[in-house]
């Protein structure tokens, strides 16, 4: 009897000019969580897309329960019992939760879709993950974290034998991560095998059994998760030493840059916070606490009552264009949907905030535009062969750098970073952190929203914590620790 659920044998895959995978041999056992780690572009997602049937290998075989999968496709993989939970959500925003859960797998009686039965079964799936939400709720009305949990419920509804989780915690807060890990342990007890991809290395030791490190399409090492410490793992992932993961240097706070006074909106109430020059201010809380909604209001996207001031000047409500001109920018949580034009070039994305200045008479000065773009590409070490390369083809870390470059071009004083390293590998994280430090060293101020507690603690000068739309506390970096932040995040009676 074969002991492996999945075997990759000598898998190779190339794209024009790039070897994505080279002679890969990896296996997965029943009831095992096999962790795959590596920088963006290491080959993790390509390998999993071959498993799912979305891509075909150039060479090699994939075996399921000892049998070679021939002419694999997404439908064949699903029939075999292989499921995927991607980092990029595969949901239709305009449909309710229950229809997303059963999309392509609808419950029918006599050929007619049975919505009542699907709502009932969707409720069971949501109860399994302790998600208290009406299954008839439209997905577009959910936050990113809640949408991620719907993806998990969708996978659970199909009783997969093999499950691939690609950055499943990237948009989840601590409570949701604990719930996900509970589900994973339950699936392990049923014999489900899981490939688990994550850049949050600390969580791998809690949930993983074995780890395979990939770099540049090659397997660097496979071992038991407890046979390698985090520092060694980081060095093997990056192929170099990263001496300090959180390099933040403390600076004396300067002049008041951003002031938010008595602000209330749909998901938050009576918020008072400020950001000074030369500091990174963390904004922590569980998914649904109202952090992103507050950021959107400050940036002029959503309606609110109260006062937002920038360098002592009151900002207009619901007018992002004027707010950008005043010196404030938002790097959104979902960079692909809200921060970038994926079908456009790096050049077009970087210059979008300053086109009116560069082309006052509608005349394009291509030489000047390219010069500006190349300066930011060099400054941020954006890996690209051309400024005309479409942003959609870049890795997650490189895309985030393009978003930063876009706002740098606008000459801002205050940056709101919403989940700045979501889905980004450890090497790119280090570069983003160093760049954030450079910004504040030059007199900028940063409001950083993050669900990654080590990131909040490692990079913040002060930390505000929100719970259920209210501010529950403020901590200086000298007094802040994980326990205090979580205690405030779970607080049910927030400060009035």
Secondary structure by P-SEA (a helix, b strand, c coil): cccccccccbbbbbccccccccbbbbbbccccbbbbbbcccccaaaaaaaaacccccccccccccccccccccaaaaaaaccccccccccccccccaaaaaaccccccccccccaaaaaaaaaaaaaaaccccccccccccccaaaaaaaaaaaaaaacccbbbbccccccccaaaaaaaaaaaaaaaaabbbbbccccccccccccccbbbbbcccccccccccccccaaaaaaaaacccccccccccccccccccbbbccccccccccccccccccbbbbbbbccccaaaaaaaaaaccccccbbbbccccccccccaaaaaaabbbbbccccccccccccccaaaaaacccccccccccccaaaaaaaaaaaaaaaacccccccccccccccaaaaaaaaaaaaaaacccbbbbccccccccaaaaaaaaaaaaaaaaabbbbbcccccaaaaaacccbbbbbcccccccccccccccaaaaaaaaacccccc
